[in-house]
Amino acid sequence: RRVTAAMVARSRGVGETRWSPTGARFGWLDSWDSRTDLLIGPSDGSAPAAEVTADFPVTPAGAYGGGAWCCVGDYLVAVAGADGRLALLAADGSGVVRVLSRAGRAGAPAASPAGRWVAFSLERDDCCDVAVVPVDGSAWPRKLSGRAAYAWDPAWSPDSRTVAWHEWDLPAVSGDG
């Protein structure tokens, strides 16, 4: 039998599995039929997983390294939306708590170990930066990188004081420059 595009579109994909900081919750991306949702449930299986992104479609997996979501404590998640926004959502599926970024296309969110900041890739027409934003919504994102052609996959130091990321400029490619 021949595999068709429709058959592939109907297949399910599971990825980006993550534990909450204390291990109380467990989440993953569930993709099928051109849709990707974030599901999160108690790690002990005492209740079914909630569909966290029902009203906030998530960007498909693989956006600039680091993925499409991260835990911010046990009860909040930062999600890169399909519309480009970065939002803080309730891990129980009750909806958007606040929008953290509206400019450009957000990807690869990474919460600081203290849970006060989210670093993420911020792609615009002319560049892709790494930016940080406070979880409490008290300020808009602040760029860390310097107008790189590509900057992605931010990672926090254990003390939440430093962010590292991959960065390179054209015409060099990542293996050359």
C-alpha positions in Angstrom: 0.0 0.0 0.0 1.2 3.5 -0.8 1.7 6.2 1.9 -0.1 9.4 1.0 0.2 13.0 2.3 -3.3 12.6 3.9 -2.1 9.5 5.8 0.9 11.3 7.1 -1.2 14.4 8.1 -3.5 12.1 10.1 -0.7 10.4 12.0 0.1 11.5 15.5 3.5 12.8 16.7 4.6 13.1 20.3 7.5 15.3 21.3 9.0 17.8 23.7 8.4 15.9 26.9 9.1 17.9 30.0 8.8 17.6 33.8 7.8 20.6 35.9 10.5 21.7 38.3 9.3 19.6 41.3 8.2 16.7 39.1 4.6 17.1 40.1 3.5 17.6 36.4 4.5 16.1 33.1 3.8 17.6 29.6 4.3 16.9 25.9 3.3 18.2 22.5 0.8 16.1 20.6 0.6 16.7 16.9 -1.8 15.4 14.3 -3.7 16.6 11.2 -1.6 19.8 11.0 -2.4 20.8 14.6 -0.1 20.7 17.7 -1.4 20.9 21.2 0.4 21.0 24.6 -0.9 18.4 27.1 0.0 18.5 30.8 -1.1 16.3 33.6 -0.1 15.1 37.1 3.0 12.9 36.9 1.4 10.3 39.2 -1.4 9.7 36.7 -4.1 10.7 39.2 -6.0 12.7 36.6 -6.0 12.9 32.8 -3.8 15.4 31.1 -5.3 18.8 30.3 -5.1 20.3 26.8 -3.3 23.5 27.7 -3.3 25.2 24.3 -6.9 24.7 23.2 -7.4 28.5 22.8 -3.7 29.3 22.0 -2.4 27.1 19.2 1.3 26.2 19.7 4.0 26.6 17.1 5.1 23.3 15.7 8.1 21.6 17.3 11.6 22.4 16.1 11.4 26.2 16.1 15.0 27.5 16.3 16.2 24.9 18.8 14.9 24.5 22.3 11.4 23.7 21.3 8.0 25.4 21.6 7.3 25.5 25.4 8.8 25.3 28.9 7.6 25.0 32.5 7.7 28.1 34.6 7.2 26.5 38.0 4.6 23.7 38.5 1.5 25.7 37.5 2.6 27.9 34.6 4.1 27.3 31.1 5.6 29.7 28.5 4.4 28.8 25.0 5.5 30.0 21.6 2.2 30.5 19.8 1.6 29.7 16.1 0.7 33.4 15.7 4.2 34.5 16.9 3.3 35.6 20.4 5.0 34.2 23.5 2.4 33.7 26.3 2.2 32.4 29.8 -0.5 29.8 30.2 -2.0 28.0 33.2 -0.7 24.4 33.3 -4.2 23.2 34.2 -5.6 24.3 30.8 -7.6 27.2 32.2 -6.1 29.6 29.6 -3.7 32.5 28.9 -2.4 34.2 32.0 -0.6 37.0 30.1 1.1 37.7 26.8 4.8 38.2 27.2 5.8 39.2 23.7 3.8 40.3 20.6 6.6 41.5 18.2 8.0 39.0 15.7 7.9 35.2 16.1 8.8 33.7 19.4 10.4 30.3 19.7 12.5 28.2 22.0 11.4 29.5 25.4 13.6 28.7 28.4 12.6 29.7 32.0 15.2 30.8 34.4 15.8 28.4 37.3 14.3 30.9 39.7 11.2 31.1 37.5 11.3 34.9 37.2 12.4 35.3 33.5 11.9 33.6 30.2 14.6 33.7 27.5 13.5 33.0 23.9 14.3 33.4 20.3 12.7 36.4 18.7 12.6 36.3 14.9 11.8 39.3 12.8 12.1 40.1 9.1 15.8 41.3 9.3 17.2 39.3 12.2 16.7 36.7 14.9 17.7 37.6 18.5 17.6 36.1 21.9 15.6 38.2 24.3 14.5 37.9 28.0 11.2 39.0 29.5 10.0 39.0 33.1 7.3 36.4 33.9 5.3 39.0 35.9 4.6 41.1 32.7 6.2 44.2 34.2 8.3 44.9 31.1 8.5 44.0 27.4 11.3 41.8 26.1 14.9 43.0 26.2 17.3 41.8 23.5 20.5 40.1 24.6 22.0 39.4 21.2 23.2 42.0 18.8 21.2 41.8 15.5 22.5 38.4 14.5 21.2 36.7 11.4 20.4 33.7 13.6 20.3 33.4 17.4 18.5 30.5 19.1 18.4 27.8 21.8 18.8 30.0 25.0 19.9 28.3 28.2 20.1 29.7 31.7 23.0 29.3 34.2 22.0 27.6 37.5 22.1 30.9 39.3 19.8 32.6 36.7 22.4 35.4 36.1 23.6 34.3 32.7 22.1 33.2 29.4 24.0 31.3 26.7 22.8 30.8 23.1 23.9 29.8 19.6 24.4 32.8 17.2 25.9 33.3 13.8 25.7 35.8 10.9 25.4 35.5 7.1 27.2 34.8 4.9 29.0 32.4 7.3 27.1 29.3 8.3 27.2 27.8 11.8 30.0 25.4 10.9 32.2 28.2 9.4 31.7 31.4 11.5 
